[in-house]
Amino acid sequence: METDERWMREALKEAQKAFNRDEAPVGVVVVANERIIARAHNLTETLTDATAHAEMQAITAAATFLGGKYLRECTLYVTLEPCLMCAGALYWSQTGRLVYGASDPKRGFTRAGTPVLHPSTVATGGILESECAQLLSLFFKGKR
């Protein structure tokens, strides 16, 4: 749990970068062999691209770093439960482990009611949940 919190704090730094850019504050780090191999945050507004979620950016960066499309030996840490699109990308990249902070009761992949992640992917939620949710709440309060 201590290690998960360490890496989730790094993902929160990425989420803060998104917040500072007026993007939905979602951040990701991808870890392999106790080392961050990719960092990303939401860029949907910056790139005017609905698919430019933090997870999508991080998966691409990690695959480039590794020189292959599979992330079987990697853990992806994300501050918000992935949506179905991102869960699908995690499926296709065969990400070994997914760790997320805050749940997403409206758009999170767990709402699908059917397994979405690759069968070999291990998922853990609720890591630094309150910190992750607080940044999201602050962002969306400012939008209302």
HUGI-V965304 format. One record per backbone hydrogen bond with DSSP energy under -0.5 kcal/mol. NH is the residue of the N-H (numbers start at 1). CO is the residue of the C=O. E is the energy in kcal/mol with one decimal. If there is no record, write none. Layout:
nh=<NH,NH>
co=<CO,CO>
e=<E,E>
//
This chain:
nh=<5,6,7,8,9,10,11,12,13,14,15,16,17,18,19,20,21,21,22,23,26,28,29,30,31,32,35,37,37,38,40,42,43,47,49,52,53,57,58,59,60,61,62,63,64,65,66,67,68,71,74,75,76,77,77,78,78,79,81,84,87,88,89,90,91,92,93,94,94,95,96,97,98,99,100,101,102,105,108,109,111,112,113,121,122,123,124,126,127,128,129,132,133,134,135,136,137,138,139,140,141,142,143,144,144>
co=<1,2,3,4,5,6,7,8,9,10,11,12,13,14,15,16,17,18,19,18,24,40,77,38,75,35,32,30,35,30,28,26,52,43,44,49,51,53,54,55,56,57,58,59,60,61,62,63,63,93,71,31,97,29,75,76,99,27,102,107,83,84,85,86,87,88,89,90,91,90,71,74,122,76,124,78,79,103,104,82,108,109,110,118,96,121,98,101,100,126,126,128,129,130,131,132,133,134,135,136,137,138,139,140,141>
e=<-2.3,-2.0,-2.2,-2.3,-2.0,-1.0,-1.9,-2.4,-1.4,-1.4,-2.2,-2.2,-1.5,-1.9,-2.5,-2.6,-1.0,-0.8,-1.7,-3.0,-2.2,-2.7,-2.0,-2.5,-3.0,-2.7,-0.8,-3.0,-0.5,-1.2,-2.1,-1.6,-2.5,-2.7,-1.6,-1.9,-1.3,-2.1,-2.5,-2.8,-1.9,-2.2,-2.9,-2.5,-2.2,-2.4,-2.6,-1.7,-1.6,-3.5,-1.9,-2.4,-2.6,-3.1,-0.6,-0.5,-2.6,-1.9,-2.7,-0.5,-2.6,-2.3,-1.8,-2.5,-2.2,-2.5,-2.1,-0.5,-1.2,-1.8,-2.1,-1.7,-2.9,-2.8,-2.5,-1.7,-2.6,-0.6,-2.2,-2.8,-1.6,-1.6,-0.8,-2.0,-2.0,-0.5,-2.3,-1.3,-1.8,-0.6,-1.1,-2.3,-2.9,-2.3,-1.6,-1.6,-2.9,-2.5,-2.0,-2.5,-2.1,-1.5,-0.6,-0.8,-0.6>
//
